Amino acid sequence: MLLTTVVLWALNLTVTRYILTHGFAPLAYATVRYGAAATVFVAIAVVAERTLRIRRSDLLLVGGAAVCLWLNQLSFVYALEKTSASTIALILGATPIFAALIGLGFGLERLSRRFWLAAAVSFAGVGFVASGSGSGLTGDARGTALGIATAATWAGYSVVVTPLMQRYSPYRISALVLPLAWVLIAVVGFRHAADQDYGLGWEVWALLAFATLGPLVLTNILWFRALHRIGASRATLVANLQPFVAAVFALVLLSERMTLPQVVGGILIGGGILTVRRRPPAPASE
């Protein structure tokens, strides 16, 4: 289950990059995909738990998680439109470092010297990835900046949603957060979705169905079952493979090229992450 989850998460970058370079506008894609995923999660939660109720005191957390997810998806789709999937995959490897720093800012983390060394190594790796992806105000440079924003906003989502995970199932959380995030996405993406040409061929639609039901829905179920069976420490160690696997998929399936600085950057990011324990990713993966 865990390896399947990692592979699906990794494939999502390549699949999304393909869809966005074959006719789907970024905001139209995000609007359609998250609308479908929100519907599925609401149906699952209603059938499995018969209710979507939460404490009134948790409404602010749900709203904060939805805003983080909204910003994450805007960054994600535009990052993959402007630069390669392999570049974004390597940058997303630094997500746990961002999560720890955000936790520190909210007083939720106490970080050791070992962490600060790991953070320095990982951010040096991000710098190498950025330097290897392009120069000046090119599409690659903008895509790299958006990739960093994607990692930071996903980390913020993970931090905000953690208290909710202690009180509710991932299905109920996703059934609440995803529809709210979709509303925000639809507000800014409505015009793009209305103007979108949907005659893109069955291949694009099949990949869109995969990106929705696989990396968004199925992985949510598999990930938390894996956590229950083998524990968070072992599960998150395997999940560290995701950026590497995602970069390999992009190189093989999209025939992308990776520069030497990017390779060095990916190694540094991975090395930094291996020195600290990673928090479990939040439900509803990208």
VENVENFEN-V317428 format. One record per residue. N is the residue number from 1. RES is the residue in three letters. PHI is phi in whole degrees, 0 to 359 (999 if undefined). OMEGA is omega in degrees with one decimal (none if undefined). Layout:
# VENVENFEN-V317428
{{N;RES;PHI;OMEGA} {N;RES;PHI;OMEGA}}
This chain:
# VENVENFEN-V317428
{{1;MET;999;-177.7} {2;LEU;292;179.3} {3;LEU;295;176.1} {4;THR;298;178.2} {5;THR;299;-179.3} {6;VAL;298;-179.6} {7;VAL;295;179.9} {8;LEU;294;176.9} {9;TRP;300;-178.7} {10;ALA;294;180.0} {11;LEU;295;-176.3} {12;ASN;302;179.6} {13;LEU;295;179.3} {14;THR;295;-179.5} {15;VAL;297;-179.5} {16;THR;295;177.3} {17;ARG;301;179.5} {18;TYR;297;-178.5} {19;ILE;299;-176.7} {20;LEU;287;177.9} {21;THR;262;178.6} {22;HIS;233;166.7} {23;GLY;114;-178.3} {24;PHE;274;174.6} {25;ALA;291;-175.1} {26;PRO;307;-176.7} {27;LEU;288;175.6} {28;ALA;295;178.1} {29;TYR;298;-179.5} {30;ALA;297;-179.0} {31;THR;296;-179.1} {32;VAL;293;-175.7} {33;ARG;295;-177.5} {34;TYR;286;173.9} {35;GLY;296;178.5} {36;ALA;293;-178.7} {37;ALA;295;178.7} {38;ALA;299;178.3} {39;THR;298;179.8} {40;VAL;297;-177.7} {41;PHE;293;176.6} {42;VAL;297;179.4} {43;ALA;297;179.7} {44;ILE;298;-177.2} {45;ALA;295;-179.4} {46;VAL;295;-179.9} {47;VAL;290;-174.7} {48;ALA;282;-172.3} {49;GLU;239;176.3} {50;ARG;67;-179.3} {51;THR;201;174.7} {52;LEU;241;-176.0} {53;ARG;292;171.9} {54;ILE;221;177.6} {55;ARG;294;178.0} {56;ARG;299;-178.9} {57;SER;292;-179.1} {58;ASP;266;-177.5} {59;LEU;298;-179.8} {60;LEU;295;177.4} {61;LEU;296;178.5} {62;VAL;298;178.0} {63;GLY;296;177.9} {64;GLY;296;178.3} {65;ALA;295;179.3} {66;ALA;295;178.5} {67;VAL;296;177.9} {68;CYS;299;-179.7} {69;LEU;292;176.3} {70;TRP;299;178.4} {71;LEU;297;178.9} {72;ASN;298;-177.6} {73;GLN;290;175.5} {74;LEU;298;178.8} {75;SER;295;-175.2} {76;PHE;300;-174.7} {77;VAL;290;180.0} {78;TYR;284;175.2} {79;ALA;297;-178.4} {80;LEU;285;174.4} {81;GLU;286;-170.2} {82;LYS;263;-180.0} {83;THR;215;-171.5} {84;SER;285;177.6} {85;ALA;294;-179.8} {86;SER;294;177.5} {87;THR;297;179.9} {88;ILE;296;179.5} {89;ALA;301;-179.1} {90;LEU;294;-179.7} {91;ILE;296;-179.0} {92;LEU;295;175.1} {93;GLY;297;-179.5} {94;ALA;271;-177.8} {95;THR;306;-179.7} {96;PRO;300;177.6} {97;ILE;293;176.4} {98;PHE;300;-178.9} {99;ALA;298;179.8} {100;ALA;294;179.5} {101;LEU;293;177.1} {102;ILE;293;176.0} {103;GLY;300;176.6} {104;LEU;296;-179.9} {105;GLY;298;179.0} {106;PHE;266;178.7} {107;GLY;75;-177.8} {108;LEU;261;-176.4} {109;GLU;234;168.8} {110;ARG;238;-169.1} {111;LEU;257;-177.8} {112;SER;271;174.6} {113;ARG;298;178.0} {114;ARG;299;178.1} {115;PHE;296;-177.0} {116;TRP;297;174.0} {117;LEU;295;179.1} {118;ALA;298;179.6} {119;ALA;296;179.7} {120;ALA;297;179.6} {121;VAL;295;-177.9} {122;SER;294;-179.7} {123;PHE;289;171.6} {124;ALA;297;176.7} {125;GLY;297;176.5} {126;VAL;300;177.5} {127;GLY;298;177.3} {128;PHE;296;178.7} {129;VAL;299;180.0} {130;ALA;296;-178.8} {131;SER;293;-179.1} {132;GLY;274;-175.0} {133;SER;267;-179.7} {134;GLY;163;-179.5} {135;SER;222;179.6} {136;GLY;66;-179.7} {137;LEU;271;179.1} {138;THR;272;176.4} {139;GLY;301;-179.7} {140;ASP;297;-179.5} {141;ALA;295;176.9} {142;ARG;295;178.3} {143;GLY;296;177.7} {144;THR;296;177.9} {145;ALA;299;178.6} {146;LEU;291;175.6} {147;GLY;295;176.2} {148;ILE;297;177.3} {149;ALA;296;177.7} {150;THR;298;179.4} {151;ALA;296;-177.2} {152;ALA;292;-178.7} {153;THR;288;175.4} {154;TRP;293;176.4} {155;ALA;296;177.5} {156;GLY;298;176.1} {157;TYR;300;-179.3} {158;SER;299;-179.4} {159;VAL;292;-177.1} {160;VAL;294;-173.6} {161;VAL;277;-177.0} {162;THR;303;177.6} {163;PRO;299;179.1} {164;LEU;292;-179.1} {165;MET;294;178.7} {166;GLN;280;-176.0} {167;ARG;241;-175.2} {168;TYR;226;177.5} {169;SER;287;177.0} {170;PRO;298;179.8} {171;TYR;292;179.7} {172;ARG;292;178.7} {173;ILE;299;-179.2} {174;SER;295;179.8} {175;ALA;292;177.1} {176;LEU;265;-173.5} {177;VAL;285;-176.3} {178;LEU;297;176.8} {179;PRO;299;177.9} {180;LEU;294;177.4} {181;ALA;297;179.5} {182;TRP;297;178.1} {183;VAL;301;179.0} {184;LEU;294;177.6} {185;ILE;296;-178.0} {186;ALA;295;179.9} {187;VAL;300;-179.1} {188;VAL;273;-175.7} {189;GLY;254;-175.2} {190;PHE;301;-177.8} {191;ARG;296;179.0} {192;HIS;295;179.7} {193;ALA;294;-179.9} {194;ALA;291;-178.0} {195;ASP;272;-176.2} {196;GLN;294;171.2} {197;ASP;276;-174.9} {198;TYR;267;176.6} {199;GLY;274;-171.9} {200;LEU;258;179.6} {201;GLY;96;-175.3} {202;TRP;292;-178.5} {203;GLU;297;-179.6} {204;VAL;296;-179.4} {205;TRP;291;176.6} {206;ALA;295;178.2} {207;LEU;291;176.3} {208;LEU;296;177.1} {209;ALA;297;177.6} {210;PHE;297;-177.8} {211;ALA;297;179.1} {212;THR;276;-174.1} {213;LEU;280;-179.4} {214;GLY;274;-176.0} {215;PRO;297;-179.3} {216;LEU;263;-172.5} {217;VAL;261;-174.4} {218;LEU;298;-177.9} {219;THR;296;177.7} {220;ASN;301;-179.3} {221;ILE;289;-176.7} {222;LEU;294;-176.3} {223;TRP;299;-176.6} {224;PHE;286;173.2} {225;ARG;291;177.2} {226;ALA;295;176.8} {227;LEU;302;-178.9} {228;HIS;295;-173.7} {229;ARG;276;-173.9} {230;ILE;242;177.3} {231;GLY;92;-174.8} {232;ALA;292;-174.7} {233;SER;296;179.5} {234;ARG;290;-178.0} {235;ALA;295;-177.8} {236;THR;290;175.9} {237;LEU;297;177.6} {238;VAL;292;-179.3} {239;ALA;297;176.7} {240;ASN;297;177.8} {241;LEU;287;-171.1} {242;GLN;305;-179.0} {243;PRO;300;179.6} {244;PHE;296;-179.5} {245;VAL;297;179.1} {246;ALA;298;178.5} {247;ALA;295;178.8} {248;VAL;296;178.0} {249;PHE;302;-178.8} {250;ALA;296;-179.9} {251;LEU;294;-175.3} {252;VAL;279;-172.0} {253;LEU;278;-179.0} {254;LEU;254;-179.0} {255;SER;57;177.0} {256;GLU;285;177.4} {257;ARG;245;179.1} {258;MET;239;-179.0} {259;THR;279;178.6} {260;LEU;300;176.9} {261;PRO;301;178.6} {262;GLN;293;177.4} {263;VAL;298;178.2} {264;VAL;299;179.3} {265;GLY;298;178.2} {266;GLY;298;178.2} {267;ILE;295;179.5} {268;LEU;295;178.4} {269;ILE;299;179.0} {270;GLY;297;179.0} {271;GLY;296;178.3} {272;GLY;295;-178.5} {273;ILE;294;-177.9} {274;LEU;293;-179.7} {275;THR;271;178.5} {276;VAL;230;178.2} {277;ARG;280;-177.0} {278;ARG;269;175.9} {279;ARG;286;178.6} {280;PRO;298;176.4} {281;PRO;299;-179.1} {282;ALA;286;178.8} {283;PRO;294;179.0} {284;ALA;64;179.6} {285;SER;296;177.0} {286;GLU;299;none}}
